[in-house]
Amino acid sequence: MRSDYATPGDFAKWRSHAETLDTYSLRFIITDCRQAAANLRQVNPVREGYYEDQAFTYADELHRRKL
């Protein structure tokens, strides 16, 4: 059963995955997540937040690398 909320397990999975990606892939995923969040705005704000959390987690990896 999928939760509309991001769980601690989701964050751990995203952080682990982000560490394996190159810059291009990170930027692609961030853009994709932000677009998904925008598409859910006013439709499902909880799921919108899920994708925003995912985008932030991948963006945090870019920031960690100082790129």
Distance bins in CASP14 RR format, pairs under 12 A and 6 or more apart:
PFRMAT RR
TARGET T0000
AUTHOR 0000-0000-0000
RMODE 2
METHOD distances of the structure
MODEL  1
1 7 0 0 0 0 0 1 0 0 0 0 0
2 10 0 0 0 0 0 1 0 0 0 0 0
2 46 0 0 0 0 0 1 0 0 0 0 0
2 47 0 0 0 0 1 0 0 0 0 0 0
2 50 0 0 0 0 1 0 0 0 0 0 0
3 9 0 0 0 0 0 1 0 0 0 0 0
3 10 0 0 0 0 1 0 0 0 0 0 0
3 46 0 0 0 0 1 0 0 0 0 0 0
3 47 0 0 0 0 1 0 0 0 0 0 0
3 50 0 0 0 0 1 0 0 0 0 0 0
3 53 0 0 0 0 0 1 0 0 0 0 0
4 10 0 0 0 0 0 1 0 0 0 0 0
4 40 0 0 0 0 1 0 0 0 0 0 0
4 43 0 0 0 0 0 1 0 0 0 0 0
4 44 1 0 0 1 0 0 0 0 0 0 0
4 45 0 0 0 0 1 0 0 0 0 0 0
4 46 1 0 1 0 0 0 0 0 0 0 0
4 47 1 0 1 0 0 0 0 0 0 0 0
4 48 0 0 0 0 1 0 0 0 0 0 0
4 49 0 0 0 0 1 0 0 0 0 0 0
4 50 1 0 0 1 0 0 0 0 0 0 0
4 51 0 0 0 0 0 1 0 0 0 0 0
4 53 0 0 0 0 0 1 0 0 0 0 0
5 11 0 0 0 0 0 1 0 0 0 0 0
5 44 0 0 0 0 0 1 0 0 0 0 0
5 45 0 0 0 0 0 1 0 0 0 0 0
5 46 1 0 0 1 0 0 0 0 0 0 0
5 47 0 0 0 0 1 0 0 0 0 0 0
5 48 0 0 0 0 0 1 0 0 0 0 0
5 49 0 0 0 0 1 0 0 0 0 0 0
5 50 1 0 0 1 0 0 0 0 0 0 0
5 51 0 0 0 0 0 1 0 0 0 0 0
5 52 0 0 0 0 0 1 0 0 0 0 0
5 53 0 0 0 0 1 0 0 0 0 0 0
5 54 0 0 0 0 0 1 0 0 0 0 0
6 12 0 0 0 0 0 1 0 0 0 0 0
6 13 0 0 0 0 1 0 0 0 0 0 0
6 14 0 0 0 0 1 0 0 0 0 0 0
6 15 0 0 0 0 0 1 0 0 0 0 0
6 33 0 0 0 0 0 1 0 0 0 0 0
6 37 0 0 0 0 0 1 0 0 0 0 0
6 46 0 0 0 0 1 0 0 0 0 0 0
6 47 0 0 0 0 1 0 0 0 0 0 0
6 48 0 0 0 0 0 1 0 0 0 0 0
6 49 1 0 0 1 0 0 0 0 0 0 0
6 50 1 0 1 0 0 0 0 0 0 0 0
6 51 0 0 0 0 1 0 0 0 0 0 0
6 52 0 0 0 0 1 0 0 0 0 0 0
6 53 1 0 1 0 0 0 0 0 0 0 0
6 54 1 0 0 1 0 0 0 0 0 0 0
6 55 0 0 0 0 0 1 0 0 0 0 0
6 56 0 0 0 0 1 0 0 0 0 0 0
6 57 0 0 0 0 1 0 0 0 0 0 0
7 13 0 0 0 0 1 0 0 0 0 0 0
7 14 0 0 0 0 0 1 0 0 0 0 0
7 50 0 0 0 0 1 0 0 0 0 0 0
7 53 0 0 0 0 1 0 0 0 0 0 0
7 54 0 0 0 0 0 1 0 0 0 0 0
8 14 0 0 0 0 0 1 0 0 0 0 0
8 15 0 0 0 0 0 1 0 0 0 0 0
8 53 0 0 0 0 0 1 0 0 0 0 0
8 57 0 0 0 0 0 1 0 0 0 0 0
9 15 0 0 0 0 1 0 0 0 0 0 0
9 16 0 0 0 0 1 0 0 0 0 0 0
9 17 0 0 0 0 0 1 0 0 0 0 0
9 53 0 0 0 0 0 1 0 0 0 0 0
9 54 0 0 0 0 0 1 0 0 0 0 0
9 57 0 0 0 0 0 1 0 0 0 0 0
10 16 0 0 0 0 0 1 0 0 0 0 0
10 17 0 0 0 0 0 1 0 0 0 0 0
10 33 0 0 0 0 0 1 0 0 0 0 0
10 49 0 0 0 0 0 1 0 0 0 0 0
10 50 1 0 0 1 0 0 0 0 0 0 0
10 51 0 0 0 0 0 1 0 0 0 0 0
10 53 1 0 0 1 0 0 0 0 0 0 0
10 54 1 0 0 1 0 0 0 0 0 0 0
10 56 0 0 0 0 0 1 0 0 0 0 0
10 57 0 0 0 0 1 0 0 0 0 0 0
11 17 0 0 0 0 0 1 0 0 0 0 0
11 18 0 0 0 0 0 1 0 0 0 0 0
11 50 0 0 0 0 0 1 0 0 0 0 0
11 53 1 0 0 1 0 0 0 0 0 0 0
11 54 0 0 0 0 1 0 0 0 0 0 0
11 56 0 0 0 0 1 0 0 0 0 0 0
11 57 1 0 1 0 0 0 0 0 0 0 0
11 58 0 0 0 0 0 1 0 0 0 0 0
11 60 0 0 0 0 1 0 0 0 0 0 0
11 61 0 0 0 0 0 1 0 0 0 0 0
12 18 0 0 0 0 0 1 0 0 0 0 0
12 19 0 0 0 0 0 1 0 0 0 0 0
12 57 0 0 0 0 1 0 0 0 0 0 0
13 19 0 0 0 0 0 1 0 0 0 0 0
13 20 0 0 0 0 0 1 0 0 0 0 0
13 53 0 0 0 0 0 1 0 0 0 0 0
13 54 0 0 0 0 1 0 0 0 0 0 0
13 57 0 0 0 0 1 0 0 0 0 0 0
13 58 0 0 0 0 0 1 0 0 0 0 0
14 20 0 0 0 0 0 1 0 0 0 0 0
14 21 0 0 0 0 0 1 0 0 0 0 0
14 26 0 0 0 0 0 1 0 0 0 0 0
14 29 0 0 0 0 1 0 0 0 0 0 0
14 30 0 0 0 0 0 1 0 0 0 0 0
14 33 0 0 0 0 1 0 0 0 0 0 0
14 50 0 0 0 0 0 1 0 0 0 0 0
14 51 0 0 0 0 0 1 0 0 0 0 0
14 53 0 0 0 0 1 0 0 0 0 0 0
14 54 1 0 1 0 0 0 0 0 0 0 0
14 55 0 0 0 0 1 0 0 0 0 0 0
14 56 0 0 0 0 1 0 0 0 0 0 0
14 57 1 0 1 0 0 0 0 0 0 0 0
14 58 1 0 0 1 0 0 0 0 0 0 0
14 59 0 0 0 0 0 1 0 0 0 0 0
14 60 0 0 0 0 1 0 0 0 0 0 0
14 61 0 0 0 0 1 0 0 0 0 0 0
15 21 0 0 0 0 0 1 0 0 0 0 0
15 26 0 0 0 0 0 1 0 0 0 0 0
15 53 0 0 0 0 0 1 0 0 0 0 0
15 54 0 0 0 0 0 1 0 0 0 0 0
15 56 0 0 0 0 0 1 0 0 0 0 0
15 57 1 0 0 1 0 0 0 0 0 0 0
15 58 0 0 0 0 1 0 0 0 0 0 0
15 59 0 0 0 0 0 1 0 0 0 0 0
15 60 1 0 0 1 0 0 0 0 0 0 0
15 61 1 0 0 1 0 0 0 0 0 0 0
15 64 0 0 0 0 1 0 0 0 0 0 0
16 57 0 0 0 0 0 1 0 0 0 0 0
16 58 0 0 0 0 0 1 0 0 0 0 0
16 61 0 0 0 0 0 1 0 0 0 0 0
17 25 0 0 0 0 1 0 0 0 0 0 0
17 26 0 0 0 0 1 0 0 0 0 0 0
17 29 0 0 0 0 1 0 0 0 0 0 0
17 54 0 0 0 0 0 1 0 0 0 0 0
17 57 0 0 0 0 1 0 0 0 0 0 0
17 58 0 0 0 0 1 0 0 0 0 0 0
17 61 0 0 0 0 1 0 0 0 0 0 0
18 25 0 0 0 0 1 0 0 0 0 0 0
18 26 1 0 0 1 0 0 0 0 0 0 0
18 27 0 0 0 0 0 1 0 0 0 0 0
18 28 0 0 0 0 0 1 0 0 0 0 0
18 29 1 0 0 1 0 0 0 0 0 0 0
18 30 0 0 0 0 1 0 0 0 0 0 0
18 33 0 0 0 0 0 1 0 0 0 0 0
18 54 0 0 0 0 1 0 0 0 0 0 0
18 55 0 0 0 0 0 1 0 0 0 0 0
18 56 0 0 0 0 0 1 0 0 0 0 0
18 57 1 0 0 1 0 0 0 0 0 0 0
18 58 1 0 1 0 0 0 0 0 0 0 0
18 59 0 0 0 0 1 0 0 0 0 0 0
18 60 1 0 0 1 0 0 0 0 0 0 0
18 61 1 1 0 0 0 0 0 0 0 0 0
18 62 0 0 0 0 1 0 0 0 0 0 0
18 63 0 0 0 0 0 1 0 0 0 0 0
18 64 0 0 0 0 1 0 0 0 0 0 0
18 65 0 0 0 0 1 0 0 0 0 0 0
19 25 0 0 0 0 0 1 0 0 0 0 0
19 26 0 0 0 0 1 0 0 0 0 0 0
19 57 0 0 0 0 0 1 0 0 0 0 0
19 58 0 0 0 0 0 1 0 0 0 0 0
19 60 0 0 0 0 0 1 0 0 0 0 0
19 61 1 0 0 1 0 0 0 0 0 0 0
19 62 0 0 0 0 0 1 0 0 0 0 0
19 64 0 0 0 0 1 0 0 0 0 0 0
19 65 0 0 0 0 1 0 0 0 0 0 0
20 26 0 0 0 0 1 0 0 0 0 0 0
20 29 0 0 0 0 0 1 0 0 0 0 0
20 58 0 0 0 0 0 1 0 0 0 0 0
20 61 0 0 0 0 1 0 0 0 0 0 0
21 27 0 0 0 0 1 0 0 0 0 0 0
21 28 0 0 0 0 1 0 0 0 0 0 0
21 29 1 0 0 1 0 0 0 0 0 0 0
21 30 0 0 0 0 0 1 0 0 0 0 0
21 57 0 0 0 0 0 1 0 0 0 0 0
21 58 1 0 0 1 0 0 0 0 0 0 0
21 61 1 0 0 1 0 0 0 0 0 0 0
21 62 0 0 0 0 1 0 0 0 0 0 0
21 65 0 0 0 0 0 1 0 0 0 0 0
21 67 0 0 0 0 0 1 0 0 0 0 0
22 28 0 0 0 0 1 0 0 0 0 0 0
22 29 0 0 0 0 0 1 0 0 0 0 0
22 61 0 0 0 0 0 1 0 0 0 0 0
22 62 0 0 0 0 0 1 0 0 0 0 0
22 65 0 0 0 0 0 1 0 0 0 0 0
22 67 0 0 0 0 0 1 0 0 0 0 0
23 29 0 0 0 0 0 1 0 0 0 0 0
23 30 0 0 0 0 0 1 0 0 0 0 0
23 58 0 0 0 0 0 1 0 0 0 0 0
23 59 0 0 0 0 0 1 0 0 0 0 0
23 61 0 0 0 0 1 0 0 0 0 0 0
23 62 1 0 0 1 0 0 0 0 0 0 0
23 63 0 0 0 0 0 1 0 0 0 0 0
23 64 0 0 0 0 0 1 0 0 0 0 0
23 65 1 0 0 1 0 0 0 0 0 0 0
23 66 0 0 0 0 0 1 0 0 0 0 0
23 67 1 0 1 0 0 0 0 0 0 0 0
24 30 0 0 0 0 0 1 0 0 0 0 0
24 31 0 0 0 0 0 1 0 0 0 0 0
24 62 0 0 0 0 0 1 0 0 0 0 0
24 67 0 0 0 0 0 1 0 0 0 0 0
25 31 0 0 0 0 0 1 0 0 0 0 0
25 32 0 0 0 0 0 1 0 0 0 0 0
25 58 0 0 0 0 1 0 0 0 0 0 0
25 61 0 0 0 0 0 1 0 0 0 0 0
25 62 0 0 0 0 0 1 0 0 0 0 0
26 32 0 0 0 0 0 1 0 0 0 0 0
26 33 0 0 0 0 0 1 0 0 0 0 0
26 54 0 0 0 0 0 1 0 0 0 0 0
26 55 0 0 0 0 0 1 0 0 0 0 0
26 57 0 0 0 0 0 1 0 0 0 0 0
26 58 1 0 1 0 0 0 0 0 0 0 0
26 59 1 0 0 1 0 0 0 0 0 0 0
26 60 0 0 0 0 1 0 0 0 0 0 0
26 61 1 0 0 1 0 0 0 0 0 0 0
26 62 1 0 1 0 0 0 0 0 0 0 0
26 63 0 0 0 0 0 1 0 0 0 0 0
26 64 0 0 0 0 0 1 0 0 0 0 0
26 65 0 0 0 0 1 0 0 0 0 0 0
26 67 0 0 0 0 1 0 0 0 0 0 0
27 33 0 0 0 0 0 1 0 0 0 0 0
27 34 0 0 0 0 0 1 0 0 0 0 0
27 55 0 0 0 0 0 1 0 0 0 0 0
27 58 0 0 0 0 1 0 0 0 0 0 0
27 59 0 0 0 0 1 0 0 0 0 0 0
27 61 0 0 0 0 0 1 0 0 0 0 0
27 62 1 0 0 1 0 0 0 0 0 0 0
27 65 0 0 0 0 0 1 0 0 0 0 0
27 67 0 0 0 0 1 0 0 0 0 0 0
28 34 0 0 0 0 0 1 0 0 0 0 0
28 35 0 0 0 0 0 1 0 0 0 0 0
28 55 0 0 0 0 0 1 0 0 0 0 0
28 58 0 0 0 0 1 0 0 0 0 0 0
28 62 0 0 0 0 0 1 0 0 0 0 0
29 35 0 0 0 0 0 1 0 0 0 0 0
29 36 0 0 0 0 0 1 0 0 0 0 0
29 51 0 0 0 0 0 1 0 0 0 0 0
29 54 1 0 0 1 0 0 0 0 0 0 0
29 55 1 0 0 1 0 0 0 0 0 0 0
29 56 0 0 0 0 0 1 0 0 0 0 0
29 57 0 0 0 0 1 0 0 0 0 0 0
29 58 1 0 1 0 0 0 0 0 0 0 0
29 59 0 0 0 0 1 0 0 0 0 0 0
29 61 0 0 0 0 1 0 0 0 0 0 0
29 62 0 0 0 0 0 1 0 0 0 0 0
30 36 0 0 0 0 0 1 0 0 0 0 0
30 37 0 0 0 0 0 1 0 0 0 0 0
30 51 0 0 0 0 0 1 0 0 0 0 0
30 52 0 0 0 0 0 1 0 0 0 0 0
30 53 0 0 0 0 0 1 0 0 0 0 0
30 54 0 0 0 0 1 0 0 0 0 0 0
30 55 1 0 1 0 0 0 0 0 0 0 0
30 56 0 0 0 0 1 0 0 0 0 0 0
30 57 0 0 0 0 1 0 0 0 0 0 0
30 58 1 0 1 0 0 0 0 0 0 0 0
30 59 1 0 1 0 0 0 0 0 0 0 0
30 60 0 0 0 0 1 0 0 0 0 0 0
30 61 0 0 0 0 1 0 0 0 0 0 0
30 62 1 0 0 1 0 0 0 0 0 0 0
30 63 0 0 0 0 0 1 0 0 0 0 0
30 67 0 0 0 0 0 1 0 0 0 0 0
31 37 0 0 0 0 0 1 0 0 0 0 0
31 38 0 0 0 0 0 1 0 0 0 0 0
31 51 0 0 0 0 0 1 0 0 0 0 0
31 54 0 0 0 0 0 1 0 0 0 0 0
31 55 0 0 0 0 1 0 0 0 0 0 0
31 58 0 0 0 0 1 0 0 0 0 0 0
31 59 0 0 0 0 0 1 0 0 0 0 0
31 62 0 0 0 0 0 1 0 0 0 0 0
32 38 0 0 0 0 0 1 0 0 0 0 0
32 39 0 0 0 0 0 1 0 0 0 0 0
32 51 0 0 0 0 1 0 0 0 0 0 0
32 54 0 0 0 0 1 0 0 0 0 0 0
32 55 0 0 0 0 1 0 0 0 0 0 0
32 58 0 0 0 0 1 0 0 0 0 0 0
33 39 0 0 0 0 0 1 0 0 0 0 0
33 40 0 0 0 0 0 1 0 0 0 0 0
33 47 0 0 0 0 0 1 0 0 0 0 0
33 48 0 0 0 0 0 1 0 0 0 0 0
33 49 0 0 0 0 1 0 0 0 0 0 0
33 50 0 0 0 0 1 0 0 0 0 0 0
33 51 1 0 1 0 0 0 0 0 0 0 0
33 52 1 0 0 1 0 0 0 0 0 0 0
33 53 0 0 0 0 1 0 0 0 0 0 0
33 54 1 0 1 0 0 0 0 0 0 0 0
33 55 1 1 0 0 0 0 0 0 0 0 0
33 56 0 0 0 0 1 0 0 0 0 0 0
33 57 0 0 0 0 1 0 0 0 0 0 0
33 58 1 0 0 1 0 0 0 0 0 0 0
33 59 0 0 0 0 1 0 0 0 0 0 0
34 40 0 0 0 0 0 1 0 0 0 0 0
34 41 0 0 0 0 0 1 0 0 0 0 0
34 48 0 0 0 0 0 1 0 0 0 0 0
34 49 0 0 0 0 0 1 0 0 0 0 0
34 51 1 0 0 1 0 0 0 0 0 0 0
34 52 1 0 0 1 0 0 0 0 0 0 0
34 53 0 0 0 0 0 1 0 0 0 0 0
34 54 0 0 0 0 1 0 0 0 0 0 0
34 55 1 0 1 0 0 0 0 0 0 0 0
34 56 0 0 0 0 1 0 0 0 0 0 0
34 58 0 0 0 0 0 1 0 0 0 0 0
34 59 0 0 0 0 1 0 0 0 0 0 0
35 41 0 0 0 0 0 1 0 0 0 0 0
35 48 0 0 0 0 0 1 0 0 0 0 0
35 51 0 0 0 0 1 0 0 0 0 0 0
35 52 0 0 0 0 0 1 0 0 0 0 0
35 54 0 0 0 0 0 1 0 0 0 0 0
35 55 0 0 0 0 1 0 0 0 0 0 0
36 43 0 0 0 0 0 1 0 0 0 0 0
36 44 0 0 0 0 0 1 0 0 0 0 0
36 47 0 0 0 0 1 0 0 0 0 0 0
36 48 0 0 0 0 1 0 0 0 0 0 0
36 49 0 0 0 0 1 0 0 0 0 0 0
36 50 0 0 0 0 1 0 0 0 0 0 0
36 51 1 0 1 0 0 0 0 0 0 0 0
36 52 0 0 0 0 1 0 0 0 0 0 0
36 53 0 0 0 0 0 1 0 0 0 0 0
36 54 0 0 0 0 1 0 0 0 0 0 0
36 55 0 0 0 0 1 0 0 0 0 0 0
37 43 0 0 0 0 0 1 0 0 0 0 0
37 44 0 0 0 0 0 1 0 0 0 0 0
37 45 0 0 0 0 1 0 0 0 0 0 0
37 46 0 0 0 0 0 1 0 0 0 0 0
37 47 0 0 0 0 1 0 0 0 0 0 0
37 48 1 0 1 0 0 0 0 0 0 0 0
37 49 1 0 0 1 0 0 0 0 0 0 0
37 50 0 0 0 0 1 0 0 0 0 0 0
37 51 1 1 0 0 0 0 0 0 0 0 0
37 52 1 0 1 0 0 0 0 0 0 0 0
37 53 0 0 0 0 1 0 0 0 0 0 0
37 54 0 0 0 0 1 0 0 0 0 0 0
37 55 1 0 0 1 0 0 0 0 0 0 0
37 56 0 0 0 0 0 1 0 0 0 0 0
38 45 0 0 0 0 0 1 0 0 0 0 0
38 47 0 0 0 0 0 1 0 0 0 0 0
38 48 1 0 0 1 0 0 0 0 0 0 0
38 49 0 0 0 0 0 1 0 0 0 0 0
38 51 0 0 0 0 1 0 0 0 0 0 0
38 52 0 0 0 0 1 0 0 0 0 0 0
38 55 0 0 0 0 0 1 0 0 0 0 0
39 47 0 0 0 0 1 0 0 0 0 0 0
39 48 0 0 0 0 1 0 0 0 0 0 0
39 51 0 0 0 0 1 0 0 0 0 0 0
40 46 0 0 0 0 1 0 0 0 0 0 0
40 47 1 0 1 0 0 0 0 0 0 0 0
40 48 1 0 1 0 0 0 0 0 0 0 0
40 49 1 0 0 1 0 0 0 0 0 0 0
40 50 0 0 0 0 1 0 0 0 0 0 0
40 51 1 0 0 1 0 0 0 0 0 0 0
40 52 0 0 0 0 1 0 0 0 0 0 0
41 47 0 0 0 0 0 1 0 0 0 0 0
41 48 1 0 1 0 0 0 0 0 0 0 0
41 49 0 0 0 0 1 0 0 0 0 0 0
41 51 0 0 0 0 0 1 0 0 0 0 0
41 52 0 0 0 0 1 0 0 0 0 0 0
42 48 0 0 0 0 1 0 0 0 0 0 0
43 49 0 0 0 0 0 1 0 0 0 0 0
43 51 0 0 0 0 0 1 0 0 0 0 0
44 50 0 0 0 0 1 0 0 0 0 0 0
44 51 0 0 0 0 1 0 0 0 0 0 0
45 51 0 0 0 0 0 1 0 0 0 0 0
45 52 0 0 0 0 0 1 0 0 0 0 0
46 52 0 0 0 0 0 1 0 0 0 0 0
46 53 0 0 0 0 0 1 0 0 0 0 0
47 53 0 0 0 0 0 1 0 0 0 0 0
47 54 0 0 0 0 0 1 0 0 0 0 0
48 54 0 0 0 0 0 1 0 0 0 0 0
48 55 0 0 0 0 0 1 0 0 0 0 0
49 55 0 0 0 0 1 0 0 0 0 0 0
49 56 0 0 0 0 1 0 0 0 0 0 0
49 57 0 0 0 0 0 1 0 0 0 0 0
50 56 0 0 0 0 0 1 0 0 0 0 0
50 57 0 0 0 0 0 1 0 0 0 0 0
51 57 0 0 0 0 0 1 0 0 0 0 0
51 58 0 0 0 0 0 1 0 0 0 0 0
52 58 0 0 0 0 0 1 0 0 0 0 0
52 59 0 0 0 0 0 1 0 0 0 0 0
53 59 0 0 0 0 0 1 0 0 0 0 0
53 60 0 0 0 0 0 1 0 0 0 0 0
54 60 0 0 0 0 0 1 0 0 0 0 0
54 61 0 0 0 0 0 1 0 0 0 0 0
55 61 0 0 0 0 0 1 0 0 0 0 0
55 62 0 0 0 0 0 1 0 0 0 0 0
56 62 0 0 0 0 0 1 0 0 0 0 0
56 63 0 0 0 0 1 0 0 0 0 0 0
57 63 0 0 0 0 0 1 0 0 0 0 0
57 64 0 0 0 0 0 1 0 0 0 0 0
58 64 0 0 0 0 0 1 0 0 0 0 0
58 65 0 0 0 0 0 1 0 0 0 0 0
58 67 0 0 0 0 0 1 0 0 0 0 0
59 65 0 0 0 0 0 1 0 0 0 0 0
59 67 0 0 0 0 0 1 0 0 0 0 0
60 66 0 0 0 0 0 1 0 0 0 0 0
60 67 0 0 0 0 0 1 0 0 0 0 0
61 67 0 0 0 0 1 0 0 0 0 0 0
END
